[in-house]
Amino acid sequence: MIGFKATLLSSISHSRASITRNGVSSLSKLFTTSHPKSKSEDSDRARLHEFIHGKCKSGKIDLHEAFHFFDYMIHMQPTPPMSSFGILFTALVKNKHYGDVISLQTRMNSVGLVPNFITINILINCLCKMSRVSDGFMVFGALLRRGFNPDDATFNCLIKGLCMEGRIIEATRFLKKMISFGCRPNVFTFATLIHGLCRSDNTIVALQLHEQVVNGNSKYSVTCKPDVVWYGSIIDGLCKDGFINKAKELFLEMKGRGIHADVVIYNSLIHGLCCVGDWEEAKSLIIEMLNQDVHPTMVTFNVLLDELCKSGKMDEANRIHDAEKLFVSMASMGCTLDAVSYNILIDGYCKNKKADQAMNLYREMISKGIRPTVVSYNILLIGLFRACRVGEARKMFDEMQSFDVAPNSIPNVVTYNIMINGLCKKGELEMANCLLLDMEEKDCIPDEVTFGTLMHGFIQNNEKSKVVELPYKMVKRNLIPNASIVSMVIDLLVNDEIYPGCFNSLPSFHVQEPTRS
């Protein structure tokens, strides 16, 4: 890092001195014999010209080829104009080779080639894209020392970088600095800042900024027309925060300005309406979406499917049929069903005690080559235990481990906890206890839920001696029991005549608050 900064800043801050030898007049160059260019050299220059002005400008470049031509460029005499390097770097940025651009600029500087304003801007952009905003500001300082005036692209890169790192207060301060430099913020500037505010749970602040800028009464003394990305960020933030009515107001305002909503905005609103239970308005929005020739995505369908499959709602008239019809229509409308789609419907079946339908869908999923995830198995295990189909649950657990689709569907601590809980409720404590040992052998670390579930199981099945052993196992594994577990153990030891002598021998540990489900 130090080498990068030293090389970069020294080369940016100092211009190359022109070289003269022995005070020889430039007139003498007229009498200097120059060597004719070889055909090979002419061919290389032609290939370079084609690469820079052909492939690079189209953005279709190979990284190996880019490095090859860069090496040729830095050793050419005379050196190609800095604009050629800028075109090369821009092409690499388009292909998201940010680290390579930084590396090449460092090499370029190390051989004495001085970057121009455009290549410095490109470097700042790459540093910000790689979450190296602090380095970006160092280059910004060097840019100022070179006497360059930063433009809106310079400021926008740094503001976006700050927002990506969650440094929202610094971003708003830098916006003021942008204006003090006489650089006018544009729609991208405000859209970036508003998106950053919404991402950091400051949607109301983003809404206030929107109203000020649109109405021309902001402290920045700037009026700007918002775009669809700008509106999309605020509408999504409002929906996620539960302010669905305000989101609908903003949606109408956007349409009043002649801005057409995209699928992202429709998805946000549909999800928000579903979350507050307004299924009818969500359906009307889908119809509007289709009438506007905005094509639903997998996200749209999964939101709708999830709403239809929510616990309790599938018992309503036609809900189950609506969910099934939607699931079938997804494929006919060009959406490729994925594991998320299957998981939602499987979960809906399981929550509504339709284990057979859930298992059929699971088998269909596998037959179509869609790989089940750990979530798929966790849903099915809960459904099978709920339906008192313990044998099938154990078989499913074994199948999960033999399916050979790691890491997506290897049992995790949640899976083991589901199994242990289901087995304990059915009185199969020996098998539940064996799973505790099995999970540790497979590097799956048990948590306080694992031990709490086992303790409940042992107490309910009158195997209290096993309960006393578990706190020691927890301490051995550096686990901190919550207040619920400690209370359970203490009640057992105090109220049972067999165990009061064990009370003083309990291991000492700090107690954490119970985890809320």
N, C-alpha and C positions, 0 to 999 in steps of 0.2 A: 504493500500500500504506500509506504513512504517513497519507494523508488518511483512508483507511478506518479505520485503527486509532484515530486521534485522534477522529474523529467518533463511532465506535462506543463507545469506552471512556468518553468524556466523557458521552455520553448515558446509558450504562448506570449509571455511577457516581453521577450526580446526579439527584435527583428534581426534577420541575418545582415551582417555588415557586407557591403560590396567589397570585392577583392580587387586590389590593384597591385601590380608587381613592379618594383623599382621605378615607380613614377612613369611607366611607359604610357605614352599617349594612346588614346583609343584609336587614333589615326593609324598607328602601327599595325592594327589588326587587318588593315586593308592589304598589307604585304605578307600576312601570315599564310602559310600553305595549309590548307585544310584537307583532311583525308576524305576521299569520296565515300559515300554510304554504300554498304554492300547490299546486294539484292535481298539477303537474309534479313538485314535490319529493316529495309523497306517493308518486307513482308510482315515482320513482327509489329511494326507501327500500324500497318493496315489492319492487322488482327486486333490490336488494342483499340483502334478507332471503332471497329465493328462491335467489340465487346462493350465499350463504354456507351456509345451512342445507339447501340442496338439492344443487346441483352439487358444491360443495366437499366436503361430507361423503360424497358418493358417489365422489369422486375423479375424476369425469369433467369436467374443465375445460379450456378453451382458454386458452393462454398470453396471447394478445392480450386476451381478455375479462378475465383475471385482472388484468392491468396496468390496464385501464380502470377496474375497480371499486376497485382499490387507490388510484388517483388520486382517485376520488370519496370514498373513506373518509377519506383524510388531510386533506381540505378540508371535511369535514362539520362542522356545529355542531349539537348537541354531537358530539364524536368518538365513534365506535362503541367499545364495550368492547374491551380488548386481546385478549379471548378470540376475537373475530371475526377479528382479524389472525392469531391462532394457527391457526384453522381454515383460513384461506386458505393460510398457509405450509405447513401439514401436507399439504394437497392438492397443492401444488406439489412437495413432497418426494416424495410417492408417485409422481409423474410424473418424478422425477429431475431437476427443474429447480433443482439446488442453487445454481448461480451466480446465478440470478434471485432466489432467496430472500435470499441475502447482499446483493444489490444493493437489493432492496426494504427490507430491514431498515435498511440504511445510510440510505436516503432517509427512512424513517420516523423514524429518530433525528435526522436533520438538521432536521426541522420541529418537534422538541421533544417527540415522542411517546416515552414511556419504556416499554421492553419489560418484560414480566413474566417470571416464572420459566420458564413454558412456552416463550415465544418465544425466550428466551436458550438454552434447551436445544436448540430447533430449530436455532438459529444454530450452536451448537457441533457438532451433528450434520452440518450442511451443510459446514462448514469441514473436518471430518474426512473426509467423503466425497470432498472435492476435494483430498485430500492436503495440507491446510493445518493440520496438527495443532498446529504452533507457535502459529498464530493462535487455534486452538481453546483452547489453554491460557491465552492472554491474556484471552479472554472468560471462561474459568473463574475466573481471578483476579478479574475485575471482578464476577462473580456472587457470589463470597465477600465482596468489599468491600461489596456491596449488602446483606449480611446474610442471603442465601438459604442454605439447607442443600441441597447437591447430593444428588440421589437416585441410584438404581441406573442409571437411563437416562443421566444425566450421565456417570457413570464408565464405563459400558459403551461409550458413543460414543468417548470418549477412548482407552480401552484398545484398541478395534477400530482406531481411527485409527493408533495406535502400531504395532500388529501389521501393518497394511497397509503401513506404511513400513519394516517390518523391524526396528523398534526394540523387540525382544522384552524385553531386560533392563529398559528403562524401563517397559514394560507390566507386568512382574511387580512392579516397585517400586510402581507406581501402584495395583496391586491391594492392596498392604499399606496404602497411604494410604486407599483406599476403606474398608477395615475400620476404620482408626483414626478415620474420620469416623462410625463407627457404622452404616455402610451395608453390608448383607449381600450378598455376591456371589451371583448366581443362576446357573441353568443356562446362560443366555446368556453370562454373564461367563466362565465356565470353558470353554465350548465355543469362544468367540472366542479365548481365550488358547491353548488346545490346538491350534486350527487354525493360529494364528500360529507356534507352536513347530514343528508338522509342516511347514509351508511353508518354514521356515528351516533345515531339516535337523536339527531337534532332536526327532525322534520319540521317542527313548528318554526324554528329559526329559519330554515330553508324557505318555508312558505312566506314568512315575513319579508325575507330578502327578495323573493319573487314579486311580491306585491309592490315593494318599494321601487324596484328596478323597472317593472312594467309601467308603473304610474309616474315614473320620473321624479320621485321625491326621496330617493335614497341618499344616504350620506356620501355616496361616491359621486353624486352629481352626474350620473350616467343613466340614460334611457336605452333599453335594449329589448328587441323583440324575441321572445322565447321560441324554441323549436320543440320538436316532438320528444327529443331526448331529455330536455329540460323538464317538460311536463311529466314525462314518464317517471323520472326520479321522484318527484314530489308525490304523484298519485300513488306510486308503489309504497313509499314511506307512510303516507296517510292510511292506506289500506292495512298495512302491517301493524300500525299503531292503533287500529280500531276506529279511525275517524273516517268512516265510509261516506257519510253525508258530505263532508268537506271534499273528499276525493271526487264525488259525483259532481259537485259544484265546479271544481277545477276542470273536470272532463267536459262539462258544458261550455265553460269559458274557452277552452282550447278549441272546441268545434266552432264556437262563435268567431274565433280568429281565423277560421279557414284552415286550421291545422288538422290533418287526418290522423286519427289514432292508429298505431301499429299493433301488432299482435301482442307485444310486451305489455302495453297499456291495458288492452282488453283482458289479458291473463290476470293482471294485478287486480282489476276491478271484479272480475268473475270470482277470483279467490277470496277477495274481501267480502263480497256479497254472500258467498257460501259460508264464510266464517261466522257471519252474524245471522245465518239461517234464512236469508232472503233468496230462496231458491227460485221463486217466480221471476224476480227481477234479473237474476243471473241468466235464466233461460231467455228472457227478452233481449239481453245483451248479446247472447250467442247468435240470435237471429239477426240482430243489427250487424254484428261482426261479419256474418256470411253475406248479408246484403251489400256490405261495403267492400266485398271481395277480399276480405282479410282472412287468410286461411288459418284454421286452428292448428296448433302444434301439439306435440305429445304432452307438453305441460298443460295445455288447455284441457285435453281429454282426461288427464290424470286428476286434475282439480275437480272436474265434474264427477268422475268416477268415485273419487274419495267422498264427495258430498253425498252421493247416492248410497254409498256403502257404510255410512256412519252408523254406529250402534243404535238400534232402536228404530231407525228410519226405514230399514228394509222391511219392517213388518207392515208399513203403510201400504195401501193399495197400489199395486203396480210398481212399487219402488224396485223390487228385485228384478222385475222384467225390464224396467228402464235401464238398470245397471248392466244387465246382460246384453240388451240391444245396443247400448252405447259401446260396450266392449267389442262386440262384433263389428259395429260400423266403423270403429277406429281404423281397422285394417282396410276396409273398403274405401276410406277417404284418404288413403295413401300414407297413413302413419304406421310405422313398424312397431309392433307391440314389444315392450321391453319388460325386464324383471319388475320394475316399479309398477307398471300397469297390472301385471299378474298378482303382485303382492297385495295391491289395494283390494282387488276383488276377492282374493283368497281370504284376506283379513275380514272383509265384509261378511263372507260366508261363515267364517269361524266365530265371529262375534255374535252372529245370529243363529248359532247352533246348527249350521248346515255343513257338518264335517265331510259328508260324502261328496257334496259339490266342490268343496275346497280341495279334496284329494284328487278328484277328477281333473280339476284345473291345473293342479301341480303336475300330474302325469302329462297333460297336454303341453304344458310349458316345456318339459324335458323332451317330449317327442318332436317339438319344433326347434330344438337346438338352443333354447333360451336357458342360460345357466342360472340355476337357483342361487340366491345369495344367503348369507347367514340370517338375514331378515326373513326370507321365505320360510326357512326351517323354524325359526323362533315363533313365527305366527302359527304355523301348522302344529307345533308341539303344544302351544297354549290351547289351540282348538281341540286337539285330541284329548288332552287331559281334562278339559272342560266337559267333553262328551264321555268321560270315564272310559276312554279307549287307551288304557295304560300300555297294553301290549303293543299296540300300533305305534304309540309314542316312542317306546324303547326301540322298536324296529326302525323308526324314522331317524332316531338319533344315531343308530349304527350305520344306516344308509348315508347319512350326512357325512360321516367320517370316512366312508369308503368311496364317496363320489369323486374324490380326487379333483377338486376344483379350488384348491387353495390359491390365494388367501381369501377369496370372496365368501366361502361357505364353511370354513373351519369353525368348530364350536368356539365361542368366546365366553366370557364370564357370564353374560346374560343368558346364553344357551344353557350353561350348566345350572344356573340359578333356577331357570324354568324347570329343568329336569328334576332337580333336587326338591323344589317346591311341590311339583306334581307327585313325585314318589312319596314324599312325607305325608301328603294329604291322603294317600291311599294306603298308608301304613307300611310301605316298603322301605324301612329305615336302613336296613343293611345295604341295599343297593344305593340309597342316597349317600350313605357314608363312604361307600366305595368310589362314588363319583368325585367326592372331595379329594381322595387320593389320586384318582385318575387325572383330574384337571391339573394338579400340581406336577405330575409326571410329564405332562404335555406343555409345561411352561405357561399354563393359564392360571394367573394368580387369583385366588379367591378373595372376595371383599367382605365387608361387614354384612351385606345382604345374604351372602352364602352361609355365614355362621349363624346369623339371626334366624334364617329359615330352618336350619338344622336344629337349633335350640327349641324353636316352636314345635317342630316335629317330634323331638324326643320327649318334651313335656306332655304334649297331647297324647302320645302313645305310652306314657308312664315309664319312660326309660330315662329317669332323672340322673342316674349316675353318669350317663354320657354328656349331660349338659355341663357338669362341673369341669369336664376335661377341655371343653371348647375354649374358654377364656385363656387357658395356658397356650393352646395352639395359636390363638390370635396374637398374643404377645410375642410368641416365637417368630411369627411372620411379620412383626412390626405393624400390625393392624390396630387401629384405635376403635374400640367399640362405641356405638352411640348410646345415648341415655336409655333408649328402649331395651337394648340388650343387657346393660348393667342392671337395670331395674328388674328384669326378668330373672336374672341369676340371683340377685339379692333376695327377692321374694321367695325363691325356691329354698335358699339356704336358711332363711330366718323362720319360715313357716313350716318347714318339714323337720320332724324330730330326728331324722336320720342324718341330716347334713349340717346342723349348726356348727359343729366343730370345724368345718371346712371354711367358714366365713373368714377367719383371720389369716388363712393361708392363701387367700385369693391374690393373684398378682396385682400390683398397683399400676394404674395407667390413667392418663387423662381421658376425659369423656368428651366426645363431640356430640353436638345436637343431632337429634334424629333426622335422617334424610327424608324430605317430603316428596311423596310420589306425585 
